[in-house]
């Protein structure tokens, strides 16, 4: 049986693993007194991703023009299901491969991931063949975004099932994504996006 209305599931991989990673970046910055010279860091939990990206669309609709007109280089690194370390990758196409993400942001995150050993040098960008991530909504509004995910697209038994529990997460994949995010911030603060 695919669903069980009597069992509440954590949604630990999709997508609390990403929320945990994003808040861990902010927690580390606070605890270690890390302040970047040129970069303000925020964690946006847009919500309703499984309901048609509604949170990301609502945020984009409300703030995209303000962000684009601010003159401040702004990027969105969306995190999604961080479970499979060997499938960790940067996504250049989203929403059933119909929406392109920003290649400059892809390059930035890919470089960081390679530098921390999260992915191999020369790895190809990945794409969301079925479904979508919040990066699609941001990209459709002209915001510079990409997605970093560790998901086997030959979907495993934990994906959207009652097996998506805290005990079935991957600390290794979460750590690799965390290190990638921290390195991404360091590079972006010093260099911005490569044109």
C-alpha positions as CSV (number, residue, x, y, z in Angstrom):
1,X,0.0,0.0,0.0
2,X,1.5,3.4,-1.0
3,X,-0.2,5.4,1.7
4,X,-1.3,4.9,5.2
5,X,-3.5,7.6,6.7
6,X,-2.8,6.3,10.3
7,X,1.0,6.8,10.2
8,X,2.6,10.2,10.5
9,X,6.0,10.5,8.9
10,X,8.8,12.9,9.7
11,X,9.6,13.8,6.1
12,X,13.1,13.6,7.3
13,X,14.8,13.3,3.9
14,X,12.3,15.2,1.9
15,X,12.8,17.8,3.0
16,X,13.9,18.3,6.6
17,X,17.4,17.2,5.7
18,X,17.6,20.4,3.6
19,X,16.1,22.6,6.4
20,X,18.5,21.1,8.9
21,X,21.5,21.8,6.6
22,X,20.4,25.4,6.0
23,X,19.9,26.2,9.6
24,X,23.1,24.5,10.5
25,X,25.0,27.0,8.3
26,X,23.4,29.9,10.2
27,X,24.0,28.2,13.6
28,X,27.7,27.7,12.7
29,X,28.0,31.3,11.7
30,X,26.5,32.5,14.9
31,X,28.4,30.2,17.2
32,X,31.8,30.9,15.5
33,X,31.2,34.6,15.0
34,X,31.5,34.3,11.2
35,X,30.7,37.5,9.4
36,X,31.2,37.9,5.7
37,X,32.5,41.2,4.4
38,X,30.3,41.4,1.3
39,X,27.6,38.8,1.9
40,X,24.4,38.6,4.0
41,X,23.2,35.1,4.5
42,X,19.6,34.0,5.0
43,X,17.8,30.7,5.2
44,X,14.4,30.7,3.6
45,X,12.0,27.9,4.4
46,X,9.4,28.7,1.7
47,X,7.0,25.9,2.6
48,X,4.5,24.2,0.4
49,X,7.0,22.8,-2.1
50,X,5.1,19.6,-2.4
51,X,1.9,21.7,-3.2
52,X,3.1,23.2,-6.4
53,X,6.1,25.2,-5.1
54,X,3.5,27.6,-3.6
55,X,5.9,29.0,-1.0
56,X,8.7,29.8,-3.5
57,X,6.2,31.3,-6.0
58,X,4.6,33.5,-3.3
59,X,8.1,34.7,-2.1
60,X,9.2,35.3,-5.7
61,X,6.0,37.2,-6.6
62,X,6.3,39.4,-3.6
63,X,10.1,40.1,-3.8
64,X,11.6,39.3,-7.2
65,X,11.4,42.8,-8.6
66,X,12.8,44.3,-5.4
67,X,15.7,41.9,-5.5
68,X,16.4,42.4,-9.2
69,X,16.2,46.2,-8.9
70,X,18.3,46.4,-5.7
71,X,21.7,46.3,-7.5
72,X,22.7,43.7,-4.9
73,X,23.9,40.4,-6.4
74,X,21.6,37.8,-4.9
75,X,21.7,34.1,-5.3
76,X,19.4,31.2,-4.2
77,X,21.0,27.8,-3.4
78,X,18.0,25.5,-3.0
79,X,18.7,22.4,-1.0
80,X,16.5,19.3,-1.7
81,X,16.5,15.7,-0.3
82,X,20.0,15.1,1.0
83,X,20.1,11.3,1.3
84,X,22.3,9.7,-1.4
85,X,25.9,10.9,-1.2
86,X,26.9,9.3,-4.5
87,X,24.0,11.2,-6.2
88,X,24.8,14.6,-4.7
89,X,24.8,17.1,-7.5
90,X,24.0,20.5,-8.8
91,X,20.9,20.9,-11.0
92,X,21.0,23.1,-14.2
93,X,17.5,22.1,-15.3
94,X,14.4,21.8,-13.1
95,X,10.6,21.3,-13.4
96,X,10.6,18.1,-15.6
97,X,13.8,19.6,-17.2
98,X,11.8,22.5,-18.7
99,X,13.2,25.3,-16.6
100,X,16.9,26.3,-16.7
101,X,18.6,27.4,-13.5
102,X,21.3,30.0,-13.5
103,X,24.6,28.6,-14.9
104,X,26.7,31.1,-12.9
105,X,25.2,29.9,-9.7
106,X,25.6,26.3,-10.9
107,X,29.3,26.9,-11.5
108,X,29.7,28.5,-8.1
109,X,28.1,25.6,-6.2
110,X,29.8,23.0,-8.3
111,X,33.2,24.5,-7.7
112,X,32.5,24.6,-4.0
113,X,31.3,21.0,-4.0
114,X,34.4,19.8,-5.8
115,X,36.7,21.7,-3.5
116,X,35.2,20.1,-0.4
117,X,35.2,16.6,-1.9
118,X,31.4,16.4,-2.1
119,X,31.4,15.6,-5.8
120,X,34.1,14.7,-8.3
121,X,35.8,17.1,-10.6
122,X,34.2,17.0,-14.0
123,X,30.8,15.8,-12.8
124,X,28.0,16.8,-15.1
125,X,25.1,18.9,-13.9
126,X,22.0,17.0,-13.0
127,X,18.3,17.8,-13.8
128,X,14.9,17.2,-12.3
129,X,13.3,14.9,-14.8
130,X,10.0,14.4,-12.9
131,X,8.7,17.0,-10.5
132,X,10.4,20.3,-9.4
133,X,12.3,22.1,-6.7
134,X,11.9,25.6,-5.4
135,X,14.8,26.6,-7.7
136,X,12.3,26.3,-10.6
137,X,10.0,28.9,-9.1
138,X,12.9,31.3,-8.3
139,X,14.3,30.8,-11.8
140,X,10.9,31.4,-13.5
141,X,10.8,34.8,-11.8
142,X,14.3,35.7,-13.1
143,X,16.1,35.1,-9.8
144,X,19.6,33.5,-9.9
145,X,19.1,30.0,-8.4
146,X,20.2,26.4,-8.6
147,X,19.5,23.3,-6.6
148,X,21.9,21.0,-4.7
149,X,20.4,17.6,-4.0
150,X,21.4,14.1,-3.1
151,X,18.6,12.1,-4.5
152,X,18.5,8.9,-6.6
153,X,16.0,9.6,-9.3
154,X,15.3,5.9,-9.5
155,X,13.2,6.6,-6.4
156,X,14.0,4.6,-3.3
157,X,11.6,3.2,-0.8
158,X,12.0,6.2,1.6
159,X,10.8,8.8,-0.9
160,X,7.4,10.0,0.1
161,X,6.6,7.0,2.1
162,X,6.3,6.1,5.8
163,X,10.0,5.1,5.7
164,X,11.1,8.8,5.5
165,X,12.1,8.9,9.1
166,X,15.0,10.5,11.0
167,X,16.6,7.1,11.5
168,X,16.7,6.7,7.7
169,X,18.7,9.8,6.9
170,X,22.3,10.1,5.7
171,X,24.5,12.2,8.1
172,X,27.3,11.8,5.4
173,X,25.2,13.4,2.6
174,X,24.0,16.1,4.9
175,X,27.6,16.9,6.0
176,X,28.8,17.0,2.4
177,X,26.0,19.5,1.5
178,X,26.7,21.5,4.6
179,X,30.4,21.8,3.7
180,X,29.5,22.7,0.1
181,X,27.2,25.5,1.4
182,X,29.9,26.9,3.7
183,X,32.5,26.8,0.9
184,X,30.0,28.4,-1.5
185,X,29.6,31.3,0.9
186,X,33.3,31.8,1.2
187,X,33.8,31.8,-2.6
188,X,30.8,34.1,-3.2
189,X,31.9,36.6,-0.6
190,X,35.3,36.9,-2.1
191,X,34.5,36.7,-5.8
192,X,30.8,37.0,-6.4
193,X,29.5,35.3,-9.5
194,X,31.8,34.7,-12.5
195,X,30.3,36.3,-15.5
